[in-house]
Amino acid sequence: MTEKKFKTPISVLVLIHTADLRVLLIERADKPGFWQSVTGSIETEDATLRDTAIREVMEETGLDAHQFALTDWHFSQTYEIYEHWRYRYAPGVKQNEEHVFGLELPSILDVKLSPNEHVAFEWVDWREAAKRVFSWTNVEALRLLGERHQLIL
């Protein structure tokens, strides 16, 4: 009998953006209308947050983060896991710690979505992205992106 593998409640959020602050948003397959940045949990005990960011960018967009400027913003937020996604975690786990990374691209690029995870993508201005994402942690990460460029949301 195989033991069920639960998600680790430690994850990354990767804001993929251009120098002029066009941000990649992806729409969730399991929740139509839910737009977000790249996210994902640590999958192995020896994986670092950076490893996780690189893996998730590749899995969700087909982009190789090694080829671009991936920056750990040394910022994290703890949030309550939406009830409809708690089954993925061990019993009693209700919170996740999310660490923010930025991935700056030289220009808008086409991405190859993982169809079982995401169904659409759009490149939008960072302020528009902040209005569209469903997660308050994603809004906060976008606000930080603006601050890093001396802009206000």
DRENNUSE-76045 format. One record per atom (N, C-alpha, C): chain; x, y, z; atom name; residue in one letter. Coordinates in pm, whole numbers, padded with zeros to 5 digits. Atoms other than C-alpha are relative to their C-alpha. Last residue first. Example, Ala and Ser with C-alpha at 12.3 -4.5 7.8 and 13.67 -1.06 7.14 Angstrom:
ATOM_A_-00082_-00119_-00006_N_s $
ATOM_A_01367_-00106_00714_CA_s $
ATOM_A_-00077_00109_00073_C_s $
ATOM_A_00089_-00119_00000_N_a $
ATOM_A_01230_-00450_00780_CA_a $
ATOM_A_00090_00120_00000_C_a $
***
This chain:
ATOM_A_00120_00067_00048_N_l $
ATOM_A_00052_05067_-00620_CA_l $
ATOM_A_-00121_00087_00025_C_l $
ATOM_A_00101_00026_-00104_N_i $
ATOM_A_00349_05298_-00574_CA_i $
ATOM_A_-00123_-00063_-00065_C_i $
ATOM_A_00136_-00029_00042_N_l $
ATOM_A_00664_05301_-00786_CA_l $
ATOM_A_-00098_-00038_00110_C_l $
ATOM_A_00039_-00132_-00050_N_q $
ATOM_A_01028_05320_-00679_CA_q $
ATOM_A_-00136_00044_-00053_C_q $
ATOM_A_-00023_-00089_00114_N_h $
ATOM_A_01124_05014_-00890_CA_h $
ATOM_A_-00046_00143_00031_C_h $
ATOM_A_-00138_00027_00044_N_r $
ATOM_A_01164_04783_-00590_CA_r $
ATOM_A_00038_00088_-00118_C_r $
ATOM_A_-00093_-00068_-00092_N_e $
ATOM_A_00848_04946_-00456_CA_e $
ATOM_A_00145_-00018_-00043_C_e $
ATOM_A_00006_-00143_00025_N_g $
ATOM_A_00654_04834_-00764_CA_g $
ATOM_A_00098_00077_00087_C_g $
ATOM_A_-00063_-00018_00132_N_l $
ATOM_A_00771_04475_-00723_CA_l $
ATOM_A_00001_00149_-00035_C_l $
ATOM_A_-00145_-00002_-00022_N_l $
ATOM_A_00681_04501_-00353_CA_l $
ATOM_A_00077_00017_-00131_C_l $
ATOM_A_-00029_-00129_-00061_N_r $
ATOM_A_00324_04591_-00445_CA_r $
ATOM_A_00150_00015_00023_C_r $
ATOM_A_00004_-00097_00109_N_l $
ATOM_A_00319_04289_-00677_CA_l $
ATOM_A_00027_00142_00052_C_l $
ATOM_A_-00122_00020_00078_N_a $
ATOM_A_00430_04066_-00388_CA_a $
ATOM_A_00006_00100_-00116_C_a $
ATOM_A_-00111_-00056_-00078_N_e $
ATOM_A_00154_04214_-00172_CA_e $
ATOM_A_00132_-00015_-00074_C_e $
ATOM_A_00013_-00147_00005_N_v $
ATOM_A_-00108_04146_-00439_CA_v $
ATOM_A_00118_00064_00073_C_v $
ATOM_A_-00044_-00035_00134_N_n $
ATOM_A_00020_03785_-00466_CA_n $
ATOM_A_-00009_00152_-00020_C_n $
ATOM_A_-00146_00008_-00003_N_t $
ATOM_A_-00011_03748_-00090_CA_t $
ATOM_A_00058_00035_-00136_C_t $
ATOM_A_-00055_-00123_-00060_N_w $
ATOM_A_-00367_03881_-00112_CA_w $
ATOM_A_00152_-00006_00007_C_w $
ATOM_A_-00064_00017_-00130_N_s $
ATOM_A_-00450_03597_-00350_CA_s $
ATOM_A_00056_00133_00052_C_s $
ATOM_A_00098_00034_-00103_N_f $
ATOM_A_-00704_03623_-00632_CA_f $
ATOM_A_00059_00001_00140_C_f $
ATOM_A_-00036_00122_-00073_N_v $
ATOM_A_-00486_03807_-00884_CA_v $
ATOM_A_-00097_-00023_00115_C_v $
ATOM_A_00053_00125_00056_N_r $
ATOM_A_-00663_04053_-01113_CA_r $
ATOM_A_00030_-00125_00082_C_r $
ATOM_A_00147_-00001_-00002_N_k $
ATOM_A_-00628_04396_-00950_CA_k $
ATOM_A_-00058_-00136_-00037_C_k $
ATOM_A_00041_-00008_-00141_N_a $
ATOM_A_-00258_04345_-00866_CA_a $
ATOM_A_-00153_00002_00014_C_a $
ATOM_A_-00018_00133_-00061_N_a $
ATOM_A_-00200_04231_-01225_CA_a $
ATOM_A_-00048_00000_00144_C_a $
ATOM_A_00115_00080_00045_N_e $
ATOM_A_-00344_04560_-01352_CA_e $
ATOM_A_00008_-00140_00061_C_e $
ATOM_A_00116_-00053_-00074_N_r $
ATOM_A_-00086_04746_-01142_CA_r $
ATOM_A_-00128_-00076_-00038_C_r $
ATOM_A_-00003_00046_-00139_N_w $
ATOM_A_00193_04522_-01271_CA_w $
ATOM_A_-00118_00050_00082_C_w $
ATOM_A_-00070_-00097_-00085_N_d $
ATOM_A_00099_04588_-01635_CA_d $
ATOM_A_-00012_-00045_00146_C_d $
ATOM_A_00072_-00123_-00032_N_v $
ATOM_A_-00027_04271_-01803_CA_v $
ATOM_A_00090_00092_00082_C_v $
ATOM_A_-00100_-00095_-00048_N_w $
ATOM_A_00115_03965_-01979_CA_w $
ATOM_A_-00072_00132_00022_C_w $
ATOM_A_00002_-00136_00053_N_e $
ATOM_A_-00155_03700_-02008_CA_e $
ATOM_A_00117_00077_00059_C_e $
ATOM_A_-00096_-00095_-00056_N_f $
ATOM_A_-00176_03327_-01959_CA_f $
ATOM_A_-00017_00134_-00068_C_f $
ATOM_A_-00021_-00122_00078_N_a $
ATOM_A_-00442_03062_-02000_CA_a $
ATOM_A_00109_00083_00066_C_a $
ATOM_A_00067_00005_00129_N_v $
ATOM_A_-00538_02709_-01891_CA_v $
ATOM_A_00023_00122_-00088_C_v $
ATOM_A_00041_-00133_00045_N_h $
ATOM_A_-00319_02633_-01592_CA_h $
ATOM_A_-00054_-00006_-00142_C_h $
ATOM_A_-00008_-00101_-00104_N_e $
ATOM_A_-00245_02325_-01379_CA_e $
ATOM_A_-00058_00135_-00042_C_e $
ATOM_A_00074_00049_-00117_N_n $
ATOM_A_-00342_02018_-01586_CA_n $
ATOM_A_00003_00102_00114_C_n $
ATOM_A_00146_-00005_00015_N_p $
ATOM_A_-00247_02207_-01901_CA_p $
ATOM_A_-00079_-00053_00118_C_p $
ATOM_A_00032_00138_-00037_N_s $
ATOM_A_00114_02279_-01789_CA_s $
ATOM_A_-00153_-00009_00002_C_s $
ATOM_A_00067_00033_-00125_N_l $
ATOM_A_00159_02607_-01972_CA_l $
ATOM_A_-00012_-00151_00020_C_l $
ATOM_A_00069_00127_00025_N_k $
ATOM_A_00415_02671_-02243_CA_k $
ATOM_A_-00059_-00045_00134_C_k $
ATOM_A_-00021_00104_-00099_N_v $
ATOM_A_00520_03034_-02232_CA_v $
ATOM_A_-00078_-00124_-00040_C_v $
ATOM_A_00106_00099_-00001_N_d $
ATOM_A_00568_03295_-02497_CA_d $
ATOM_A_00033_-00104_00106_C_d $
ATOM_A_-00027_00125_00070_N_l $
ATOM_A_00809_03568_-02399_CA_l $
ATOM_A_-00124_-00087_00000_C_l $
ATOM_A_00111_00093_-00011_N_i $
ATOM_A_00767_03933_-02305_CA_i $
ATOM_A_00032_-00123_-00084_C_i $
ATOM_A_00118_-00043_00075_N_s $
ATOM_A_01108_04096_-02294_CA_s $
ATOM_A_-00111_-00101_00027_C_s $
ATOM_A_-00037_-00115_00084_N_p $
ATOM_A_01447_04081_-02119_CA_p $
ATOM_A_-00118_00055_-00080_C_p $
ATOM_A_-00028_00041_00137_N_l $
ATOM_A_01299_03863_-01843_CA_l $
ATOM_A_00035_00122_-00083_C_l $
ATOM_A_00008_-00105_00101_N_e $
ATOM_A_01312_03939_-01472_CA_e $
ATOM_A_00045_-00053_-00135_C_e $
ATOM_A_-00072_00049_00117_N_l $
ATOM_A_01231_03654_-01234_CA_l $
ATOM_A_-00018_00105_-00110_C_l $
ATOM_A_00027_-00071_00123_N_g $
ATOM_A_01134_03774_-00886_CA_g $
ATOM_A_00082_-00062_-00112_C_g $
ATOM_A_-00112_-00016_00092_N_f $
ATOM_A_01114_03550_-00583_CA_f $
ATOM_A_-00046_00086_-00117_C_f $
ATOM_A_00013_-00071_00126_N_v $
ATOM_A_00874_03554_-00287_CA_v $
ATOM_A_00134_00011_-00074_C_v $
ATOM_A_-00120_-00081_00019_N_h $
ATOM_A_00857_03294_-00010_CA_h $
ATOM_A_-00001_00059_-00141_C_h $
ATOM_A_-00031_-00024_00141_N_e $
ATOM_A_00518_03152_00098_CA_e $
ATOM_A_00116_00100_-00013_C_e $
ATOM_A_-00099_-00109_00003_N_e $
ATOM_A_00460_02998_00442_CA_e $
ATOM_A_00050_00013_-00143_C_e $
ATOM_A_-00114_00019_00090_N_n $
ATOM_A_00141_02790_00441_CA_n $
ATOM_A_00090_00123_00009_C_n $
ATOM_A_-00075_-00118_00045_N_q $
ATOM_A_-00128_02759_00706_CA_q $
ATOM_A_00119_-00040_-00086_C_q $
ATOM_A_00091_-00104_00048_N_k $
ATOM_A_-00407_02511_00781_CA_k $
ATOM_A_00073_00123_-00052_C_k $
ATOM_A_-00079_-00109_00057_N_v $
ATOM_A_-00229_02182_00843_CA_v $
ATOM_A_-00095_00101_-00062_C_v $
ATOM_A_-00028_-00106_-00097_N_g $
ATOM_A_-00453_01973_01070_CA_g $
ATOM_A_00083_00116_-00053_C_g $
ATOM_A_00113_-00042_-00085_N_p $
ATOM_A_-00444_01662_00854_CA_p $
ATOM_A_00045_00104_00103_C_p $
ATOM_A_00024_00093_-00110_N_a $
ATOM_A_-00143_01662_00621_CA_a $
ATOM_A_-00118_00050_00085_C_a $
ATOM_A_-00095_-00011_-00111_N_y $
ATOM_A_-00179_01881_00315_CA_y $
ATOM_A_-00036_-00101_00108_C_y $
ATOM_A_-00134_00027_00053_N_r $
ATOM_A_-00347_01825_-00024_CA_r $
ATOM_A_00106_-00005_00110_C_r $
ATOM_A_-00015_00145_00011_N_y $
ATOM_A_-00689_01798_00142_CA_y $
ATOM_A_00139_-00039_-00051_C_y $
ATOM_A_-00065_00057_-00120_N_r $
ATOM_A_-00645_02163_00243_CA_r $
ATOM_A_00020_-00150_-00009_C_r $
ATOM_A_-00131_00056_00035_N_w $
ATOM_A_-00714_02290_-00112_CA_w $
ATOM_A_00068_-00067_00119_C_w $
ATOM_A_00016_00096_00110_N_h $
ATOM_A_-01093_02355_-00081_CA_h $
ATOM_A_00134_-00058_-00047_C_h $
ATOM_A_00054_00128_-00044_N_e $
ATOM_A_-01034_02509_00264_CA_e $
ATOM_A_-00009_-00102_-00114_C_e $
ATOM_A_00142_00009_00033_N_y $
ATOM_A_-00812_02783_00128_CA_y $
ATOM_A_-00050_-00140_00033_C_y $
ATOM_A_00026_00078_00122_N_i $
ATOM_A_-00477_02766_00307_CA_i $
ATOM_A_-00150_-00006_-00022_C_i $
ATOM_A_00086_00114_-00024_N_e $
ATOM_A_-00441_03040_00569_CA_e $
ATOM_A_-00032_-00067_-00133_C_e $
ATOM_A_00143_-00017_00027_N_y $
ATOM_A_-00150_03264_00490_CA_y $
ATOM_A_-00075_-00126_00035_C_y $
ATOM_A_00073_00119_-00041_N_t $
ATOM_A_00207_03315_00602_CA_t $
ATOM_A_-00148_00027_-00021_C_t $
ATOM_A_00130_-00028_-00061_N_q $
ATOM_A_00416_03566_00414_CA_q $
ATOM_A_-00063_-00133_00038_C_q $
ATOM_A_00097_00108_-00004_N_s $
ATOM_A_00779_03563_00308_CA_s $
ATOM_A_-00126_00046_00072_C_s $
ATOM_A_00128_-00045_-00055_N_f $
ATOM_A_01040_03812_00198_CA_f $
ATOM_A_-00095_-00118_-00003_C_f $
ATOM_A_-00014_00017_-00146_N_h $
ATOM_A_01405_03748_00124_CA_h $
ATOM_A_-00122_00057_00071_C_h $
ATOM_A_00028_-00130_-00061_N_w $
ATOM_A_01351_03887_-00229_CA_w $
ATOM_A_00011_-00006_00152_C_w $
ATOM_A_00072_00029_-00124_N_d $
ATOM_A_01523_03584_-00383_CA_d $
ATOM_A_-00020_00134_00070_C_d $
ATOM_A_-00041_-00065_-00124_N_t $
ATOM_A_01619_03699_-00730_CA_t $
ATOM_A_-00089_-00043_00115_C_t $
ATOM_A_00088_00049_-00106_N_l $
ATOM_A_01611_03507_-01058_CA_l $
ATOM_A_00053_00054_00133_C_l $
ATOM_A_-00035_-00050_-00134_N_a $
ATOM_A_01773_03707_-01339_CA_a $
ATOM_A_-00105_-00043_00102_C_a $
ATOM_A_00044_-00135_-00029_N_f $
ATOM_A_01733_03495_-01653_CA_f $
ATOM_A_00039_00039_00143_C_f $
ATOM_A_-00038_-00089_00109_N_q $
ATOM_A_01874_03185_-01823_CA_q $
ATOM_A_-00032_00147_00027_C_q $
ATOM_A_-00146_-00015_00001_N_h $
ATOM_A_01870_02970_-01508_CA_h $
ATOM_A_00046_00103_-00103_C_h $
ATOM_A_-00036_-00113_-00086_N_a $
ATOM_A_01495_03037_-01485_CA_a $
ATOM_A_00151_00021_00009_C_a $
ATOM_A_-00116_00042_-00079_N_d $
ATOM_A_01439_02803_-01779_CA_d $
ATOM_A_00050_00120_00080_C_d $
ATOM_A_-00117_-00089_00002_N_l $
ATOM_A_01089_02886_-01903_CA_l $
ATOM_A_00110_-00055_00090_C_l $
ATOM_A_-00097_00048_00097_N_g $
ATOM_A_00840_02605_-01973_CA_g $
ATOM_A_00123_00088_-00010_C_g $
ATOM_A_-00012_-00091_00115_N_t $
ATOM_A_00570_02805_-01793_CA_t $
ATOM_A_00091_-00051_-00111_C_t $
ATOM_A_00122_-00077_00026_N_e $
ATOM_A_00429_02595_-01506_CA_e $
ATOM_A_00007_00086_-00126_C_e $
ATOM_A_00122_00081_00008_N_e $
ATOM_A_00686_02316_-01481_CA_e $
ATOM_A_-00121_00080_-00048_C_e $
ATOM_A_-00010_00093_00114_N_m $
ATOM_A_00990_02532_-01567_CA_m $
ATOM_A_-00131_-00079_-00016_C_m $
ATOM_A_00002_-00082_00122_N_v $
ATOM_A_00890_02816_-01332_CA_v $
ATOM_A_00004_-00091_-00123_C_v $
ATOM_A_00137_-00044_00025_N_e $
ATOM_A_00806_02559_-01063_CA_e $
ATOM_A_-00011_00087_-00125_C_e $
ATOM_A_00082_00114_00044_N_r $
ATOM_A_01144_02388_-01086_CA_r $
ATOM_A_-00141_00046_-00036_C_r $
ATOM_A_-00048_00039_00133_N_i $
ATOM_A_01342_02714_-01069_CA_i $
ATOM_A_-00087_-00112_-00056_C_i $
ATOM_A_00038_-00107_00093_N_a $
ATOM_A_01138_02842_-00773_CA_a $
ATOM_A_00037_-00038_-00143_C_a $
ATOM_A_00145_00009_00018_N_t $
ATOM_A_01173_02508_-00592_CA_t $
ATOM_A_-00048_00105_-00099_C_t $
ATOM_A_00026_00120_00082_N_d $
ATOM_A_01549_02501_-00641_CA_d $
ATOM_A_-00149_-00009_-00032_C_d $
ATOM_A_-00044_-00035_00136_N_r $
ATOM_A_01563_02859_-00505_CA_r $
ATOM_A_-00024_-00116_-00096_C_r $
ATOM_A_00104_-00087_00055_N_l $
ATOM_A_01357_02758_-00199_CA_l $
ATOM_A_00035_00038_-00144_C_l $
ATOM_A_-00003_-00137_-00053_N_t $
ATOM_A_01602_02477_-00142_CA_t $
ATOM_A_-00118_00078_-00057_C_t $
ATOM_A_00022_-00109_00096_N_a $
ATOM_A_01529_02110_-00204_CA_a $
ATOM_A_00006_00134_00072_C_a $
ATOM_A_-00126_-00067_00032_N_d $
ATOM_A_01687_01860_00039_CA_d $
ATOM_A_-00015_00116_-00099_C_d $
ATOM_A_-00065_-00054_-00119_N_e $
ATOM_A_01364_01754_00210_CA_e $
ATOM_A_00127_00078_-00032_C_e $
ATOM_A_-00090_00095_-00065_N_t $
ATOM_A_01181_01711_-00119_CA_t $
ATOM_A_00071_00069_00116_C_t $
ATOM_A_00043_00139_00016_N_e $
ATOM_A_00876_01873_-00278_CA_e $
ATOM_A_00090_-00103_00067_C_e $
ATOM_A_-00122_00082_-00008_N_i $
ATOM_A_00894_02239_-00175_CA_i $
ATOM_A_-00044_-00146_-00006_C_i $
ATOM_A_-00056_00044_-00127_N_s $
ATOM_A_00561_02388_-00272_CA_s $
ATOM_A_00133_-00073_-00016_C_s $
ATOM_A_-00019_00143_-00021_N_g $
ATOM_A_00456_02582_-00577_CA_g $
ATOM_A_00071_-00031_00129_C_g $
ATOM_A_-00012_00040_-00141_N_t $
ATOM_A_00358_02917_-00718_CA_t $
ATOM_A_00027_-00149_00007_C_t $
ATOM_A_-00048_00137_-00019_N_v $
ATOM_A_00384_03097_-01053_CA_v $
ATOM_A_00014_-00027_00150_C_v $
ATOM_A_-00138_00018_00045_N_s $
ATOM_A_00182_03419_-01048_CA_s $
ATOM_A_00035_-00147_00017_C_s $
ATOM_A_-00107_-00002_-00098_N_q $
ATOM_A_-00194_03416_-01016_CA_q $
ATOM_A_00135_00005_-00070_C_q $
ATOM_A_-00127_-00035_00063_N_w $
ATOM_A_-00531_03436_-01186_CA_w $
ATOM_A_00107_00015_00107_C_w $
ATOM_A_-00102_-00024_-00102_N_f $
ATOM_A_-00838_03257_-01051_CA_f $
ATOM_A_00134_00019_-00069_C_f $
ATOM_A_00011_-00137_-00047_N_g $
ATOM_A_-01110_03295_-01316_CA_g $
ATOM_A_00098_00035_00110_C_g $
ATOM_A_00009_-00100_00107_N_p $
ATOM_A_-01144_02921_-01361_CA_p $
ATOM_A_-00024_00140_00056_C_p $
ATOM_A_00085_-00110_-00046_N_k $
ATOM_A_-01046_02732_-01044_CA_k $
ATOM_A_-00005_00107_-00109_C_k $
ATOM_A_00097_00051_-00097_N_d $
ATOM_A_-00894_02389_-01113_CA_d $
ATOM_A_-00093_00108_00055_C_d $
ATOM_A_00089_00096_00065_N_a $
ATOM_A_-00721_02499_-01434_CA_a $
ATOM_A_-00110_-00045_00095_C_a $
ATOM_A_00004_00136_-00054_N_r $
ATOM_A_-00570_02807_-01269_CA_r $
ATOM_A_-00099_-00088_-00076_C_r $
ATOM_A_00132_00034_-00053_N_e $
ATOM_A_-00517_03114_-01485_CA_e $
ATOM_A_-00004_-00146_00041_C_e $
ATOM_A_00048_00127_00050_N_i $
ATOM_A_-00162_03240_-01531_CA_i $
ATOM_A_-00131_-00034_00070_C_i $
ATOM_A_00105_00059_-00082_N_l $
ATOM_A_-00038_03597_-01497_CA_l $
ATOM_A_-00045_-00129_-00067_C_l $
ATOM_A_00068_00119_00049_N_l $
ATOM_A_00295_03716_-01637_CA_l $
ATOM_A_-00103_-00046_00102_C_l $
ATOM_A_-00002_00117_-00088_N_v $
ATOM_A_00384_04068_-01534_CA_v $
ATOM_A_-00077_-00114_-00065_C_v $
ATOM_A_00108_00084_00051_N_r $
ATOM_A_00477_04367_-01751_CA_r $
ATOM_A_00014_-00132_00075_C_r $
ATOM_A_00100_00049_-00096_N_l $
ATOM_A_00697_04572_-01525_CA_l $
ATOM_A_-00129_-00053_-00064_C_l $
ATOM_A_00104_-00104_-00002_N_d $
ATOM_A_00905_04770_-01779_CA_d $
ATOM_A_-00125_-00044_00078_C_d $
ATOM_A_-00057_-00122_-00061_N_a $
ATOM_A_01206_04551_-01690_CA_a $
ATOM_A_-00103_00112_00006_C_a $
ATOM_A_-00099_-00066_00085_N_t $
ATOM_A_00996_04242_-01768_CA_t $
ATOM_A_00050_00125_00072_C_t $
ATOM_A_00029_-00134_00051_N_h $
ATOM_A_00816_04024_-01515_CA_h $
ATOM_A_00112_00047_-00093_C_h $
ATOM_A_-00073_-00006_00126_N_i $
ATOM_A_00783_03676_-01367_CA_i $
ATOM_A_-00039_00131_-00067_C_i $
ATOM_A_00053_-00105_00087_N_l $
ATOM_A_00675_03707_-01005_CA_l $
ATOM_A_00088_00006_-00124_C_l $
ATOM_A_-00098_-00061_00090_N_v $
ATOM_A_00766_03375_-00845_CA_v $
ATOM_A_-00072_00100_-00090_C_v $
ATOM_A_00078_-00075_00097_N_l $
ATOM_A_00567_03264_-00539_CA_l $
ATOM_A_00104_00072_-00085_C_l $
ATOM_A_-00054_-00120_00063_N_v $
ATOM_A_00741_02995_-00338_CA_v $
ATOM_A_-00109_00063_-00086_C_v $
ATOM_A_00008_-00014_00145_N_s $
ATOM_A_00615_02734_-00095_CA_s $
ATOM_A_00070_00127_-00047_C_s $
ATOM_A_-00102_-00102_00027_N_i $
ATOM_A_00635_02590_00254_CA_i $
ATOM_A_00009_00010_-00151_C_i $
ATOM_A_00059_-00133_-00008_N_p $
ATOM_A_00331_02393_00372_CA_p $
ATOM_A_00106_00113_-00003_C_p $
ATOM_A_-00070_-00071_-00107_N_t $
ATOM_A_00479_02067_00239_CA_t $
ATOM_A_-00058_00142_00006_C_t $
ATOM_A_-00078_-00118_00037_N_k $
ATOM_A_00224_01886_00025_CA_k $
ATOM_A_00065_00058_00125_C_k $
ATOM_A_00063_-00130_-00018_N_f $
ATOM_A_00111_01544_00144_CA_f $
ATOM_A_00094_00111_-00044_C_f $
ATOM_A_-00100_-00104_-00017_N_k $
ATOM_A_00229_01212_00009_CA_k $
ATOM_A_-00072_00133_00006_C_k $
ATOM_A_00032_-00125_00067_N_k $
ATOM_A_-00027_00936_00064_CA_k $
ATOM_A_00105_00105_00032_C_k $
ATOM_A_00038_-00105_-00095_N_e $
ATOM_A_00138_00611_00172_CA_e $
ATOM_A_-00025_00129_-00077_C_e $
ATOM_A_-00078_-00122_00011_N_t $
ATOM_A_00136_00342_-00095_CA_t $
ATOM_A_-00052_00104_00098_C_t $
ATOM_A_00085_-00118_00000_N_m $
ATOM_A_00000_00000_00000_CA_m $
ATOM_A_00089_00124_00000_C_m $
***
